[in-house]
Amino acid sequence: MPRVVPHSRPWITAADVRAVARAVRGAALAQGAEVAGFEAEVGGFLGLPPGVAVSSGTAALHLALLGLGIGPGDEVILPSYVCAAPLHAIEYVGATPRLADADPATYTLDPADVRRRITRRTRAIIVPHQFGLPADLDGLLALGPPLIEDCAQAIGARYRGRPVGSFGAVSIVSFYATKLLTTGEGGMVLSRDRRLLARLRDRRDYDERRRHAVRYNYKLTDFQAALGRSQLRRLPAMLSRRAAIAGRYRRRWADLPITLPDLPAGRSHVYHRFVIGVPGAAAPVARRLSRLGVTARLPIFQPIHITLGLDGFPGTAHAFRHGLSVPLYPALTSREEALVIRGLQRVLA
């Protein structure tokens, strides 16, 4: 049977396996010294204090909203063109989600549309750096409400020379299996506000507290953190590998009738996803690539405005119809890369 190029595949090395094995053989399996080390190292990578490691990116968003004191009666702006995790987190705290449109050129939040959605009840804006490209942080910061930077797909990206995650009131990272670095499942909350981080640590650990409050069992394990620390040491090399593959895609597909990922001035792209715009609907192109052994996907399963039965999001509608994510990750072999390049050329030439 012909080999199929998967859309995503984590890059797990022998060093990663050894790190996890050491943690498993160690004194603690649950949250312990490895988690504390991981929190300090991720914070240091972003120029921030040690973060708060949690069990998922969604848990990180939940705690970030709680840390900003958001609850019933408040509104939080989020993009429609995003996975469902931010929507769930907003609903966890009892706040009202207010959707905003995407810039169809960058797939990130459109600050002009966000401005139109702000009301007197807006307490925060969740800002995903979509597919590895920083959002227009200058435009969004100028709007006033605190930003929650969602760096699930963009750890290592930079905006005007600074790491994403260092601009908002609070930021989150996801370490899911297909993210830029992985712990299998996991996430982290980061901020310059050490008091906010202390409050979130208290919320994360539910037991052995003299005073009762609603808390959550959102802890990360030491063996997950050991994998994360090993991956973090290789993150610059993994991002360099992604950039090299992206460069070859750009050169080989320059003459195809597609829109290549946008690169606005002052923003570095880390290519969690290589999302192209195709002339017609993306879904048929994905099916044709599949027949050639290449797994391409719509980068968002379904925009949130469709899920909620809303309309009035033309940028998101355009991105959803035309956007197609093709395989790009550090574990992609040269042979697989060649299959992806030739496959798209055959389908669209």
N, C-alpha and C positions, 0 to 999 in steps of 0.2 A: 504494500500500500504506500503511495507517495507520502513523503513527509509533509506535514502541515506546519507552517510558521505560525506560532501562537501570537495573539495580540499582545500579551504581556507574559513575562517570566522573571521571577526574582533571580538575582545573581548571588548565589550562596557558595562561598569558597570553603576550602579546608580550614582556613583560619577562623571563619565563622563557626564551623562545626566544633573546632577545638574550644572556642570561647564558651559556647553553650555547654559543652561537656564539662568544662571546669566548673561552671556555675552549678550544674546538676550534681556534681560530686562534692560541692562545697557545703557549708554549714546551713545555708538557707535556700529554699526554693522560691518562697514568696518574696514580697517586697523587703529589700535589705540594702546592703552596701552597693550592689551592682546598680540598683535603681538610683540611689543617691549619686553615684558616679556618672550615670547617664544623664541625669538632670543637670549636673554641673557642666558636663561637656557640651550638651546641646545649647544650654544658655551661653556658654563661652563662645561657641561657634557663631552665635548671632549677636554677640556683644551685649548680652543680657545676664541678669542674675540666674541662678539655677531655677529651672522650670519645675512644674508639677506634673510628673508622669502619671498617666491614667490608662485605662483599659482600651480606649478607642478614641478616634478623632471626634466622634459624636459626643462622647462623655466630656471631652475637652471643651467643645462648644457649649455644652450644658453648664459646666462649671464657669466658663468665661462669662456667660450671661448672668449667672448668679452672682459672680464677683462684682459685676457692675450694678447690682441691685435691681435687676430687671424682673418684672413680674406682671400680674394681671393689671390691665388698664394701660400698659405700655405697648408701643409699637416698635418693631425691629424691621429694618429694611434689609432685604436679601435679593439676590438675582433669581429670576425664573430659570435661567440657563445654568443649572447646577444640580448636583445630586440631592437626594431628599434629606441628607443629614442636617443641614442648617434648619430646615423646616421643622423637623422633629425636635431639635434642641429648643427652638423658640416655643413650641407647643408644650414641651416639658415644664417650662417655667410659667406657663399660663399667659404669655404675652401674645400679641396679635402680629402675625407676619404680614408685611406689606411688600409686594413684589416690585422689582424694578427691571428695566430692560437691559439687554446686552448691547455693547458696541459690536456690530457684526464683523468689523475688521479685526478686532483683537479678542473677541469672545469674553471680554471682561466687562464689569459694570460700567454703564454709561453715566458719568456724573451729571450730565444735563437732565437725564431722565430721573435719576435719584433725587435731584433738587425738586422736581415736580411732585415727588411722592412724600416728601417730608411734611409732617404735621406737628402740631404742638405736643403731641404725645410720642414723637419719635425719640427713642432713648439710645439707639445704636444702629450702626450699619455693618452688616457682615460682608466682608470684602474678600472673596476668593481670588487668588492669583491663578487664574484659570489655565490649566494645562502646562504651567511652568512660566508663564509670562506675567510680570507684575502688572497690577491694575494701575489706573491713573491716580496715584496716591495724592498728588498735588491737588487735583480737581476734587477728590473726595474729602480730603482733610479740610479744604476750604469751606465745606458745607456746614461744619459745626458739630454734629453729633459724633460721639466717640466711635472710632473704628475698631472692629474685631477683625484682625487680619487672619484669614484662613489660608495658611501656608501648606495645606495638605499636599499640594502638588508642586510646591515651589521652594522648598528649603534649599538654600544656596543661591537663589536668584538675587539680583541686586537692582535697586532703584536709585538712580543718581549716585551710585557708588556705595550706598548703604544696603545692608542685608534686608530683604523683606522680612517682616516679623518684628522689626525694630521701630516701626512708625506708629502703630496703633496703640490705643490704651491697653489692649491685651491682644495676644495672638495665639493661634493654635497650630499644631502640627499633627499629622496622622502618620502612623507607621504600619499601615495595612500592607498586605503581602505585595501589592503591585505598586506601592509608592516609591519615592526616590531612595529611601532607605527603609528597611522593614524590621519589625519585631514579630511578624506574623499578624497580630492585632496589637493595637496600642496607639497612644497619642500623648500630647503634652500641651500644657498651658504655659505661656511665657508672658512676662510683663516687666517693665522697669519698676513697678510698684510692689515693693517687697511686702508691704502690709496686705495687699490684695492676695499675693501668692500665699501668705501665711493663712489667710482665711480659707483659701481653696484647699490647702493641705488638710485643714481641719474638716472640711466637707468631704474630702476623699476617703478619710479613714473613719469608719463608722463606730468602732468599738473602743472601749476603755476610756470613756470620757465622763467626767463627774457631772457635767451639765448636759441635759438632753437638748438636742436640736436635730433637725432633719439632716442626715448625712447619707453618703452613698458608698457602696463597696466598689470603688472605681480603681483599685490598685493594679499596677503592673507587677509582673513577677521578675525575680532576679534573673532567671534564665532568658526571659525575653529581653531584658535590659542588656544582658551580656551580648546577645546577638546585635542589638542596636548599637552598642559601643563599638563592636567590631566593624559594623557597616559604616558608622560615622567616620572611622579612621580612613575608610576607602572612598568616602563620598566625593572628595575633589576628583579622584581618578574616575569614578563612575559618571560624574557630570561631564568631565572631559570626553569620555567615550560617547556619551549622548550627543555632545556638540559636534564631534567628528562625524558621526553617522548623519546627523541633521545637515551638516555641510555637504556631504556627498549626495543626499537626497535633493538638496536645493540645486546642485550643479546638474545632476542627471535629469531632473524634471523641469528644468528652466523653460523648456520649449513646449511643455504640455499645457493644455487649456485649463489650468487649475490656479487657484489662489494659494500661494505658499504662506506659512505662518508669518504674521506681521512682526516687525522688529522696530518699534518706535524708539526714537532717540532717548538715551538715558536709561533704558531698561534692558537687562540681560535675560535671555530666555534659557531655562534649564531643560526644556523638552521632556517634561513628564509624559506628554503626548505630542506627537507630530500630527497636527490637525490641518488638513488641506480643505479648501473649498472647491467642490466639483461643479461643473456647469449646470447639471440637472439635479435630480434627487440623488442623495448619497446612498440610500439603501440598495438600489439595483447595482451600483458600482461595487458595494461590499459583497453582494452575492456573486458577481462575476469574478472578483478576486478570490473568493472562497473556492470556486471551481478550479482555480490555478494554484491552490495550496497556500494562499495567503489570507490570514484572518484579519480583516479590517472591521471596525465597529463604528456606529454612531457614538460620539464621545459622551453624550448624555442620553440616558435611557429614555427620558421624557421630561420636557420642561415642566416646572411646577405649575405654571399657569394652566397648562392643559390638564394636569391632574386635578386642579381645583375648579376647572370649568370656567376659566377667565379668558378675556381677550385683551388686545391693546398692547401687544409686545412684538412689534414688527422685527426688531433686530434679533430677538430670540428666535422668532419663527424662521427667519432667513438662515440663521446659524444651524438650527435643527434640521432644516431641509437639505442644506448644502454641505455641512461639515462632516468630514470623514477622518477618523483616526487610524493611522497605519502603524504597523509594528515598529517601535523604536525603544530599545532598552539595552543596557550594557551587556547582557548575556546573549544578545543577538549575534549569531556567527556571521562570518563573511559570506558563506554560502546562502544563509537565510536572507541577509541583506540584499544580495544579488537577486534572489527570487522576488523580493518585495519591489525592487527597482524595475525589474523586467515585467513583473506582473502589472504594475500600474501603467507602464508604457504600452503594453499590449491592449489593456482595457480602454485607455483614453487617447492613444495616438491617432 
